[in-house]
Amino acid sequence: MAFSGGCLCGAVRYECIADPVAAGHCQCVECRKTSAAGHRSKLVVPRAAVALWGELKFYFMTNS
């Protein structure tokens, strides 16, 4: 299952050519804020299967 996407501003794009090895939902405060919902969905994929384009910046947060 290939999928692609990117950030809302369009500066960074990604494409993954592998099936997810895990999926889940996070309901911490930060994930609820960034998704504007009660949770944020996440996929885990092999790093080698992901291609990134654009200038990436670092973001760090602590768990709530």
N, CA, C and O atoms as a Tripos MOL2 file, in Angstrom:
@<TRIPOS>MOLECULE
protein
  256   255    64     0     0
PROTEIN
NO_CHARGES

@<TRIPOS>ATOM
      1 N           0.8400   -1.1670    0.0000 N.3       1 MET1
      2 CA          0.0000    0.0000    0.0000 C.3       1 MET1
      3 C           0.8940    1.2420    0.0000 C.2       1 MET1
      4 O           1.4830    1.5680    1.0310 O.2       1 MET1
      5 N           1.0030    1.9120   -1.0870 N.am      2 ALA2
      6 CA          1.7720    3.1560   -1.1610 C.3       2 ALA2
      7 C           0.8700    4.3230   -0.7610 C.2       2 ALA2
      8 O          -0.3270    4.3260   -1.0520 O.2       2 ALA2
      9 N           1.4600    5.3120   -0.0920 N.am      3 PHE3
     10 CA          0.7050    6.5130    0.2430 C.3       3 PHE3
     11 C           1.6590    7.6920    0.2740 C.2       3 PHE3
     12 O           2.8710    7.5220    0.4040 O.2       3 PHE3
     13 N           1.1020    8.8910    0.1540 N.am      4 SER4
     14 CA          1.9190   10.1000    0.1450 C.3       4 SER4
     15 C           1.1490   11.2250    0.8110 C.2       4 SER4
     16 O          -0.0590   11.1320    1.0280 O.2       4 SER4
     17 N           1.8700   12.2910    1.1320 N.am      5 GLY5
     18 CA          1.2460   13.4470    1.7620 C.3       5 GLY5
     19 C           2.2770   14.5100    2.0270 C.2       5 GLY5
     20 O           3.3420   14.5170    1.4100 O.2       5 GLY5
     21 N           1.9710   15.4110    2.9400 N.am      6 GLY6
     22 CA          2.8930   16.4770    3.2690 C.3       6 GLY6
     23 C           2.2830   17.4600    4.2350 C.2       6 GLY6
     24 O           1.1550   17.2850    4.6970 O.2       6 GLY6
     25 N           3.0420   18.4990    4.5350 N.am      7 CYS7
     26 CA          2.5520   19.5220    5.4510 C.3       7 CYS7
     27 C           1.5620   20.4340    4.7240 C.2       7 CYS7
     28 O           1.5260   20.4680    3.4940 O.2       7 CYS7
     29 N           0.7750   21.1590    5.4840 N.am      8 LEU8
     30 CA         -0.2550   22.0040    4.8860 C.3       8 LEU8
     31 C           0.3130   23.1350    4.0390 C.2       8 LEU8
     32 O          -0.3240   23.5500    3.0710 O.2       8 LEU8
     33 N           1.4890   23.6400    4.3780 N.am      9 CYS9
     34 CA          2.0670   24.7430    3.6020 C.3       9 CYS9
     35 C           2.6910   24.2590    2.2970 C.2       9 CYS9
     36 O           2.9950   25.0670    1.4200 O.2       9 CYS9
     37 N           2.8860   22.9450    2.1620 N.am     10 GLY10
     38 CA          3.4480   22.3850    0.9380 C.3      10 GLY10
     39 C           4.9610   22.3530    0.8850 C.2      10 GLY10
     40 O           5.5230   21.9040   -0.1140 O.2      10 GLY10
     41 N           5.6460   22.8160    1.9280 N.am     11 ALA11
     42 CA          7.1080   22.8780    1.9120 C.3      11 ALA11
     43 C           7.7570   21.5030    2.0030 C.2      11 ALA11
     44 O           8.8710   21.3140    1.5130 O.2      11 ALA11
     45 N           7.0850   20.5490    2.6160 N.am     12 VAL12
     46 CA          7.6300   19.2000    2.7840 C.3      12 VAL12
     47 C           6.6090   18.1880    2.2720 C.2      12 VAL12
     48 O           5.4180   18.2810    2.5700 O.2      12 VAL12
     49 N           7.0960   17.2220    1.4970 N.am     13 ARG13
     50 CA          6.2500   16.1380    0.9780 C.3      13 ARG13
     51 C           6.9030   14.8170    1.3490 C.2      13 ARG13
     52 O           8.1120   14.7550    1.5740 O.2      13 ARG13
     53 N           6.1030   13.7620    1.4130 N.am     14 TYR14
     54 CA          6.6320   12.4280    1.6840 C.3      14 TYR14
     55 C           5.8900   11.3950    0.8510 C.2      14 TYR14
     56 O           4.7590   11.6130    0.4180 O.2      14 TYR14
     57 N           6.5490   10.2770    0.6400 N.am     15 GLU15
     58 CA          5.9300    9.1320   -0.0240 C.3      15 GLU15
     59 C           6.4460    7.8710    0.6550 C.2      15 GLU15
     60 O           7.6380    7.7560    0.9410 O.2      15 GLU15
     61 N           5.5490    6.9290    0.9120 N.am     16 CYS16
     62 CA          5.9190    5.6560    1.5210 C.3      16 CYS16
     63 C           5.4800    4.5370    0.5890 C.2      16 CYS16
     64 O           4.3550    4.5440    0.0890 O.2      16 CYS16
     65 N           6.3740    3.5690    0.3530 N.am     17 ILE17
     66 CA          6.0650    2.4760   -0.5670 C.3      17 ILE17
     67 C           5.8790    1.1410    0.1500 C.2      17 ILE17
     68 O           5.8730    0.0920   -0.4940 O.2      17 ILE17
     69 N           5.7270    1.1670    1.4700 N.am     18 ALA18
     70 CA          5.5710   -0.0760    2.2400 C.3      18 ALA18
     71 C           4.2730   -0.0520    3.0370 C.2      18 ALA18
     72 O           3.7180    1.0090    3.3220 O.2      18 ALA18
     73 N           3.8100   -1.2290    3.3840 N.am     19 ASP19
     74 CA          2.6570   -1.3340    4.2690 C.3      19 ASP19
     75 C           3.0610   -0.9240    5.6800 C.2      19 ASP19
     76 O           4.1940   -1.1730    6.0920 O.2      19 ASP19
     77 N           2.1560   -0.3020    6.4240 N.am     20 PRO20
     78 CA          2.4360    0.0110    7.8240 C.3      20 PRO20
     79 C           2.6610   -1.2690    8.6290 C.2      20 PRO20
     80 O           2.0110   -2.2870    8.3910 O.2      20 PRO20
     81 N           3.5890   -1.2040    9.5810 N.am     21 VAL21
     82 CA          3.8290   -2.3540   10.4600 C.3      21 VAL21
     83 C           3.0510   -2.2100   11.7650 C.2      21 VAL21
     84 O           2.9140   -3.1800   12.5110 O.2      21 VAL21
     85 N           2.5410   -1.0140   12.0470 N.am     22 ALA22
     86 CA          1.7130   -0.7740   13.2250 C.3      22 ALA22
     87 C           0.9170    0.5070   13.0050 C.2      22 ALA22
     88 O           1.2910    1.3520   12.1920 O.2      22 ALA22
     89 N          -0.1680    0.6370   13.7280 N.am     23 ALA23
     90 CA         -1.0000    1.8400   13.6730 C.3      23 ALA23
     91 C          -1.5830    2.0690   15.0570 C.2      23 ALA23
     92 O          -1.7140    1.1370   15.8500 O.2      23 ALA23
     93 N          -1.9320    3.3130   15.3390 N.am     24 GLY24
     94 CA         -2.5200    3.5930   16.6390 C.3      24 GLY24
     95 C          -3.0310    5.0130   16.7290 C.2      24 GLY24
     96 O          -2.9140    5.7990   15.7890 O.2      24 GLY24
     97 N          -3.5960    5.3190   17.8680 N.am     25 HIS25
     98 CA         -4.1080    6.6540   18.1580 C.3      25 HIS25
     99 C          -3.4550    7.1480   19.4410 C.2      25 HIS25
    100 O          -3.2870    6.3850   20.3930 O.2      25 HIS25
    101 N          -3.0910    8.4170   19.4640 N.am     26 CYS26
    102 CA         -2.5460    9.0320   20.6700 C.3      26 CYS26
    103 C          -3.5450   10.0790   21.1530 C.2      26 CYS26
    104 O          -4.0860   10.8430   20.3540 O.2      26 CYS26
    105 N          -3.7850   10.1130   22.4510 N.am     27 GLN27
    106 CA         -4.7460   11.0490   23.0230 C.3      27 GLN27
    107 C          -4.1020   12.0180   24.0080 C.2      27 GLN27
    108 O          -4.7840   12.5870   24.8600 O.2      27 GLN27
    109 N          -2.7670   12.2080   23.8910 N.am     28 CYS28
    110 CA         -2.1000   13.1540   24.7890 C.3      28 CYS28
    111 C          -2.5060   14.5900   24.4300 C.2      28 CYS28
    112 O          -3.0730   14.8300   23.3640 O.2      28 CYS28
    113 N          -2.2190   15.5220   25.3080 N.am     29 VAL29
    114 CA         -2.6020   16.9180   25.1060 C.3      29 VAL29
    115 C          -2.0240   17.4720   23.8090 C.2      29 VAL29
    116 O          -2.7450   18.1130   23.0450 O.2      29 VAL29
    117 N          -0.7330   17.2390   23.5420 N.am     30 GLU30
    118 CA         -0.1030   17.7810   22.3350 C.3      30 GLU30
    119 C          -0.7320   17.2190   21.0610 C.2      30 GLU30
    120 O          -0.9560   17.9650   20.1080 O.2      30 GLU30
    121 N          -1.0170   15.9300   21.0300 N.am     31 CYS31
    122 CA         -1.6360   15.3380   19.8350 C.3      31 CYS31
    123 C          -3.0500   15.8640   19.6330 C.2      31 CYS31
    124 O          -3.4700   16.0720   18.4950 O.2      31 CYS31
    125 N          -3.7830   16.0810   20.7050 N.am     32 ARG32
    126 CA         -5.1230   16.6610   20.5700 C.3      32 ARG32
    127 C          -5.0360   18.0920   20.0470 C.2      32 ARG32
    128 O          -5.8650   18.5040   19.2350 O.2      32 ARG32
    129 N          -4.0360   18.8570   20.5040 N.am     33 LYS33
    130 CA         -3.8690   20.2350   20.0230 C.3      33 LYS33
    131 C          -3.5040   20.2670   18.5390 C.2      33 LYS33
    132 O          -4.1070   21.0130   17.7680 O.2      33 LYS33
    133 N          -2.5190   19.4590   18.1360 N.am     34 THR34
    134 CA         -2.0500   19.5240   16.7490 C.3      34 THR34
    135 C          -3.0430   18.9550   15.7540 C.2      34 THR34
    136 O          -3.0050   19.3110   14.5760 O.2      34 THR34
    137 N          -3.9320   18.0800   16.2010 N.am     35 SER35
    138 CA         -4.9140   17.5020   15.2800 C.3      35 SER35
    139 C          -6.2630   18.2060   15.3490 C.2      35 SER35
    140 O          -7.1140   17.9940   14.4860 O.2      35 SER35
    141 N          -6.4700   19.0400   16.3640 N.am     36 ALA36
    142 CA         -7.7660   19.6960   16.5990 C.3      36 ALA36
    143 C          -8.8800   18.6600   16.7370 C.2      36 ALA36
    144 O         -10.0190   18.8960   16.3350 O.2      36 ALA36
    145 N          -8.5300   17.5160   17.3100 N.am     37 ALA37
    146 CA         -9.4950   16.4370   17.5300 C.3      37 ALA37
    147 C          -9.1980   15.7910   18.8800 C.2      37 ALA37
    148 O          -8.3200   16.2480   19.6120 O.2      37 ALA37
    149 N          -9.9190   14.7460   19.2020 N.am     38 GLY38
    150 CA         -9.7250   14.0510   20.4570 C.3      38 GLY38
    151 C          -8.5510   13.0990   20.4620 C.2      38 GLY38
    152 O          -8.2190   12.5220   21.4970 O.2      38 GLY38
    153 N          -7.9130   12.9280   19.3020 N.am     39 HIS39
    154 CA         -6.7520   12.0390   19.1840 C.3      39 HIS39
    155 C          -6.0040   12.3700   17.8910 C.2      39 HIS39
    156 O          -6.4770   13.1610   17.0750 O.2      39 HIS39
    157 N          -4.8450   11.7620   17.7160 N.am     40 ARG40
    158 CA         -4.1120   11.8400   16.4460 C.3      40 ARG40
    159 C          -3.7530   10.4210   16.0560 C.2      40 ARG40
    160 O          -3.2260    9.6530   16.8610 O.2      40 ARG40
    161 N          -4.0460   10.0840   14.8140 N.am     41 SER41
    162 CA         -3.7290    8.7470   14.3030 C.3      41 SER41
    163 C          -2.2890    8.7140   13.8200 C.2      41 SER41
    164 O          -1.7800    9.6990   13.2850 O.2      41 SER41
    165 N          -1.6320    7.5640   14.0140 N.am     42 LYS42
    166 CA         -0.2250    7.4210   13.6330 C.3      42 LYS42
    167 C          -0.0040    6.0710   12.9770 C.2      42 LYS42
    168 O          -0.6590    5.0850   13.3160 O.2      42 LYS42
    169 N           0.9350    6.0380   12.0240 N.am     43 LEU43
    170 CA          1.3770    4.8010   11.3860 C.3      43 LEU43
    171 C           2.8610    4.6160   11.6360 C.2      43 LEU43
    172 O           3.6020    5.5950   11.7320 O.2      43 LEU43
    173 N           3.2990    3.3800   11.7410 N.am     44 VAL44
    174 CA          4.7240    3.0510   11.8320 C.3      44 VAL44
    175 C           5.0860    2.3100   10.5570 C.2      44 VAL44
    176 O           4.4710    1.2990   10.2180 O.2      44 VAL44
    177 N           6.1000    2.8250    9.8460 N.am     45 VAL45
    178 CA          6.5400    2.2250    8.5850 C.3      45 VAL45
    179 C           8.0580    2.0790    8.6060 C.2      45 VAL45
    180 O           8.7300    2.7730    9.3690 O.2      45 VAL45
    181 N           8.6090    1.1900    7.7850 N.am     46 PRO46
    182 CA         10.0690    1.0690    7.7080 C.3      46 PRO46
    183 C          10.6960    2.3620    7.1790 C.2      46 PRO46
    184 O          10.2320    2.9090    6.1790 O.2      46 PRO46
    185 N          11.7330    2.8470    7.8360 N.am     47 ARG47
    186 CA         12.3870    4.0980    7.4230 C.3      47 ARG47
    187 C          12.8660    4.0400    5.9710 C.2      47 ARG47
    188 O          12.7610    5.0280    5.2450 O.2      47 ARG47
    189 N          13.3840    2.9000    5.5500 N.am     48 ALA48
    190 CA         13.9090    2.7670    4.1860 C.3      48 ALA48
    191 C          12.8210    2.8970    3.1240 C.2      48 ALA48
    192 O          13.1320    3.1130    1.9530 O.2      48 ALA48
    193 N          11.5610    2.7720    3.5070 N.am     49 ALA49
    194 CA         10.4570    2.8390    2.5470 C.3      49 ALA49
    195 C           9.9100    4.2520    2.3750 C.2      49 ALA49
    196 O           8.9790    4.4610    1.5970 O.2      49 ALA49
    197 N          10.4780    5.2290    3.0950 N.am     50 VAL50
    198 CA          9.9540    6.5930    3.0720 C.3      50 VAL50
    199 C          10.9270    7.5260    2.3550 C.2      50 VAL50
    200 O          12.1260    7.5250    2.6340 O.2      50 VAL50
    201 N          10.3940    8.3200    1.4310 N.am     51 ALA51
    202 CA         11.1730    9.3660    0.7550 C.3      51 ALA51
    203 C          10.6030   10.7150    1.1820 C.2      51 ALA51
    204 O           9.3860   10.8860    1.2460 O.2      51 ALA51
    205 N          11.4840   11.6730    1.4730 N.am     52 LEU52
    206 CA         11.0820   13.0150    1.8920 C.3      52 LEU52
    207 C          11.6400   14.0500    0.9330 C.2      52 LEU52
    208 O          12.7620   13.9090    0.4460 O.2      52 LEU52
    209 N          10.8540   15.1010    0.6560 N.am     53 TRP53
    210 CA         11.2930   16.2140   -0.1750 C.3      53 TRP53
    211 C          11.0010   17.5090    0.5550 C.2      53 TRP53
    212 O           9.9720   17.6310    1.2190 O.2      53 TRP53
    213 N          11.8920   18.4720    0.4390 N.am     54 GLY54
    214 CA         11.7140   19.7700    1.0680 C.3      54 GLY54
    215 C          12.6590   19.9450    2.2370 C.2      54 GLY54
    216 O          13.3750   19.0190    2.6190 O.2      54 GLY54
    217 N          12.6550   21.1420    2.8020 N.am     55 GLU55
    218 CA         13.5360   21.4480    3.9260 C.3      55 GLU55
    219 C          12.8470   21.0890    5.2360 C.2      55 GLU55
    220 O          11.8360   21.6870    5.6080 O.2      55 GLU55
    221 N          13.4110   20.1060    5.9290 N.am     56 LEU56
    222 CA         12.8510   19.6690    7.1990 C.3      56 LEU56
    223 C          13.3980   20.5110    8.3410 C.2      56 LEU56
    224 O          14.5530   20.9370    8.3090 O.2      56 LEU56
    225 N          12.5710   20.7490    9.3450 N.am     57 LYS57
    226 CA         12.9970   21.4410   10.5560 C.3      57 LYS57
    227 C          12.7600   20.5130   11.7300 C.2      57 LYS57
    228 O          11.9340   19.6040   11.6460 O.2      57 LYS57
    229 N          13.4620   20.7270   12.8030 N.am     58 PHE58
    230 CA         13.3800   19.8780   13.9800 C.3      58 PHE58
    231 C          12.2850   20.3850   14.9090 C.2      58 PHE58
    232 O          12.1490   21.5890   15.1270 O.2      58 PHE58
    233 N          11.5110   19.4580   15.4510 N.am     59 TYR59
    234 CA         10.4910   19.7870   16.4390 C.3      59 TYR59
    235 C          10.5770   18.7610   17.5510 C.2      59 TYR59
    236 O          10.6730   17.5620   17.2890 O.2      59 TYR59
    237 N          10.5420   19.2220   18.7860 N.am     60 PHE60
    238 CA         10.6290   18.3150   19.9220 C.3      60 PHE60
    239 C           9.5680   18.6890   20.9340 C.2      60 PHE60
    240 O           9.3220   19.8690   21.1840 O.2      60 PHE60
    241 N           8.9370   17.6750   21.5170 N.am     61 MET61
    242 CA          7.9900   17.9290   22.5930 C.3      61 MET61
    243 C           8.1250   16.8300   23.6310 C.2      61 MET61
    244 O           8.5840   15.7280   23.3290 O.2      61 MET61
    245 N           7.7280   17.1320   24.8350 N.am     62 THR62
    246 CA          7.7130   16.1210   25.8810 C.3      62 THR62
    247 C           6.3210   15.5120   25.9550 C.2      62 THR62
    248 O           5.3410   16.1410   25.5560 O.2      62 THR62
    249 N           6.2360   14.3020   26.4610 N.am     63 ASN63
    250 CA          4.9380   13.6470   26.6090 C.3      63 ASN63
    251 C           4.1470   14.2890   27.7320 C.2      63 ASN63
    252 O           4.7060   14.7730   28.7160 O.2      63 ASN63
    253 N           2.8530   14.2830   27.5640 N.am     64 SER64
    254 CA          1.9840   14.8210   28.6210 C.3      64 SER64
    255 C           1.3220   13.6950   29.3880 C.2      64 SER64
    256 O           0.5540   13.9480   30.3160 O.2      64 SER64
@<TRIPOS>BOND
     1     1     2 1
     2     2     3 1
     3     3     4 2
     4     3     5 am
     5     5     6 1
     6     6     7 1
     7     7     8 2
     8     7     9 am
     9     9    10 1
    10    10    11 1
    11    11    12 2
    12    11    13 am
    13    13    14 1
    14    14    15 1
    15    15    16 2
    16    15    17 am
    17    17    18 1
    18    18    19 1
    19    19    20 2
    20    19    21 am
    21    21    22 1
    22    22    23 1
    23    23    24 2
    24    23    25 am
    25    25    26 1
    26    26    27 1
    27    27    28 2
    28    27    29 am
    29    29    30 1
    30    30    31 1
    31    31    32 2
    32    31    33 am
    33    33    34 1
    34    34    35 1
    35    35    36 2
    36    35    37 am
    37    37    38 1
    38    38    39 1
    39    39    40 2
    40    39    41 am
    41    41    42 1
    42    42    43 1
    43    43    44 2
    44    43    45 am
    45    45    46 1
    46    46    47 1
    47    47    48 2
    48    47    49 am
    49    49    50 1
    50    50    51 1
    51    51    52 2
    52    51    53 am
    53    53    54 1
    54    54    55 1
    55    55    56 2
    56    55    57 am
    57    57    58 1
    58    58    59 1
    59    59    60 2
    60    59    61 am
    61    61    62 1
    62    62    63 1
    63    63    64 2
    64    63    65 am
    65    65    66 1
    66    66    67 1
    67    67    68 2
    68    67    69 am
    69    69    70 1
    70    70    71 1
    71    71    72 2
    72    71    73 am
    73    73    74 1
    74    74    75 1
    75    75    76 2
    76    75    77 am
    77    77    78 1
    78    78    79 1
    79    79    80 2
    80    79    81 am
    81    81    82 1
    82    82    83 1
    83    83    84 2
    84    83    85 am
    85    85    86 1
    86    86    87 1
    87    87    88 2
    88    87    89 am
    89    89    90 1
    90    90    91 1
    91    91    92 2
    92    91    93 am
    93    93    94 1
    94    94    95 1
    95    95    96 2
    96    95    97 am
    97    97    98 1
    98    98    99 1
    99    99   100 2
   100    99   101 am
   101   101   102 1
   102   102   103 1
   103   103   104 2
   104   103   105 am
   105   105   106 1
   106   106   107 1
   107   107   108 2
   108   107   109 am
   109   109   110 1
   110   110   111 1
   111   111   112 2
   112   111   113 am
   113   113   114 1
   114   114   115 1
   115   115   116 2
   116   115   117 am
   117   117   118 1
   118   118   119 1
   119   119   120 2
   120   119   121 am
   121   121   122 1
   122   122   123 1
   123   123   124 2
   124   123   125 am
   125   125   126 1
   126   126   127 1
   127   127   128 2
   128   127   129 am
   129   129   130 1
   130   130   131 1
   131   131   132 2
   132   131   133 am
   133   133   134 1
   134   134   135 1
   135   135   136 2
   136   135   137 am
   137   137   138 1
   138   138   139 1
   139   139   140 2
   140   139   141 am
   141   141   142 1
   142   142   143 1
   143   143   144 2
   144   143   145 am
   145   145   146 1
   146   146   147 1
   147   147   148 2
   148   147   149 am
   149   149   150 1
   150   150   151 1
   151   151   152 2
   152   151   153 am
   153   153   154 1
   154   154   155 1
   155   155   156 2
   156   155   157 am
   157   157   158 1
   158   158   159 1
   159   159   160 2
   160   159   161 am
   161   161   162 1
   162   162   163 1
   163   163   164 2
   164   163   165 am
   165   165   166 1
   166   166   167 1
   167   167   168 2
   168   167   169 am
   169   169   170 1
   170   170   171 1
   171   171   172 2
   172   171   173 am
   173   173   174 1
   174   174   175 1
   175   175   176 2
   176   175   177 am
   177   177   178 1
   178   178   179 1
   179   179   180 2
   180   179   181 am
   181   181   182 1
   182   182   183 1
   183   183   184 2
   184   183   185 am
   185   185   186 1
   186   186   187 1
   187   187   188 2
   188   187   189 am
   189   189   190 1
   190   190   191 1
   191   191   192 2
   192   191   193 am
   193   193   194 1
   194   194   195 1
   195   195   196 2
   196   195   197 am
   197   197   198 1
   198   198   199 1
   199   199   200 2
   200   199   201 am
   201   201   202 1
   202   202   203 1
   203   203   204 2
   204   203   205 am
   205   205   206 1
   206   206   207 1
   207   207   208 2
   208   207   209 am
   209   209   210 1
   210   210   211 1
   211   211   212 2
   212   211   213 am
   213   213   214 1
   214   214   215 1
   215   215   216 2
   216   215   217 am
   217   217   218 1
   218   218   219 1
   219   219   220 2
   220   219   221 am
   221   221   222 1
   222   222   223 1
   223   223   224 2
   224   223   225 am
   225   225   226 1
   226   226   227 1
   227   227   228 2
   228   227   229 am
   229   229   230 1
   230   230   231 1
   231   231   232 2
   232   231   233 am
   233   233   234 1
   234   234   235 1
   235   235   236 2
   236   235   237 am
   237   237   238 1
   238   238   239 1
   239   239   240 2
   240   239   241 am
   241   241   242 1
   242   242   243 1
   243   243   244 2
   244   243   245 am
   245   245   246 1
   246   246   247 1
   247   247   248 2
   248   247   249 am
   249   249   250 1
   250   250   251 1
   251   251   252 2
   252   251   253 am
   253   253   254 1
   254   254   255 1
   255   255   256 2
@<TRIPOS>SUBSTRUCTURE
     1 MET1         2 RESIDUE 1 A MET
     2 ALA2         6 RESIDUE 1 A ALA
     3 PHE3        10 RESIDUE 1 A PHE
     4 SER4        14 RESIDUE 1 A SER
     5 GLY5        18 RESIDUE 1 A GLY
     6 GLY6        22 RESIDUE 1 A GLY
     7 CYS7        26 RESIDUE 1 A CYS
     8 LEU8        30 RESIDUE 1 A LEU
     9 CYS9        34 RESIDUE 1 A CYS
    10 GLY10       38 RESIDUE 1 A GLY
    11 ALA11       42 RESIDUE 1 A ALA
    12 VAL12       46 RESIDUE 1 A VAL
    13 ARG13       50 RESIDUE 1 A ARG
    14 TYR14       54 RESIDUE 1 A TYR
    15 GLU15       58 RESIDUE 1 A GLU
    16 CYS16       62 RESIDUE 1 A CYS
    17 ILE17       66 RESIDUE 1 A ILE
    18 ALA18       70 RESIDUE 1 A ALA
    19 ASP19       74 RESIDUE 1 A ASP
    20 PRO20       78 RESIDUE 1 A PRO
    21 VAL21       82 RESIDUE 1 A VAL
    22 ALA22       86 RESIDUE 1 A ALA
    23 ALA23       90 RESIDUE 1 A ALA
    24 GLY24       94 RESIDUE 1 A GLY
    25 HIS25       98 RESIDUE 1 A HIS
    26 CYS26      102 RESIDUE 1 A CYS
    27 GLN27      106 RESIDUE 1 A GLN
    28 CYS28      110 RESIDUE 1 A CYS
    29 VAL29      114 RESIDUE 1 A VAL
    30 GLU30      118 RESIDUE 1 A GLU
    31 CYS31      122 RESIDUE 1 A CYS
    32 ARG32      126 RESIDUE 1 A ARG
    33 LYS33      130 RESIDUE 1 A LYS
    34 THR34      134 RESIDUE 1 A THR
    35 SER35      138 RESIDUE 1 A SER
    36 ALA36      142 RESIDUE 1 A ALA
    37 ALA37      146 RESIDUE 1 A ALA
    38 GLY38      150 RESIDUE 1 A GLY
    39 HIS39      154 RESIDUE 1 A HIS
    40 ARG40      158 RESIDUE 1 A ARG
    41 SER41      162 RESIDUE 1 A SER
    42 LYS42      166 RESIDUE 1 A LYS
    43 LEU43      170 RESIDUE 1 A LEU
    44 VAL44      174 RESIDUE 1 A VAL
    45 VAL45      178 RESIDUE 1 A VAL
    46 PRO46      182 RESIDUE 1 A PRO
    47 ARG47      186 RESIDUE 1 A ARG
    48 ALA48      190 RESIDUE 1 A ALA
    49 ALA49      194 RESIDUE 1 A ALA
    50 VAL50      198 RESIDUE 1 A VAL
    51 ALA51      202 RESIDUE 1 A ALA
    52 LEU52      206 RESIDUE 1 A LEU
    53 TRP53      210 RESIDUE 1 A TRP
    54 GLY54      214 RESIDUE 1 A GLY
    55 GLU55      218 RESIDUE 1 A GLU
    56 LEU56      222 RESIDUE 1 A LEU
    57 LYS57      226 RESIDUE 1 A LYS
    58 PHE58      230 RESIDUE 1 A PHE
    59 TYR59      234 RESIDUE 1 A TYR
    60 PHE60      238 RESIDUE 1 A PHE
    61 MET61      242 RESIDUE 1 A MET
    62 THR62      246 RESIDUE 1 A THR
    63 ASN63      250 RESIDUE 1 A ASN
    64 SER64      254 RESIDUE 1 A SER
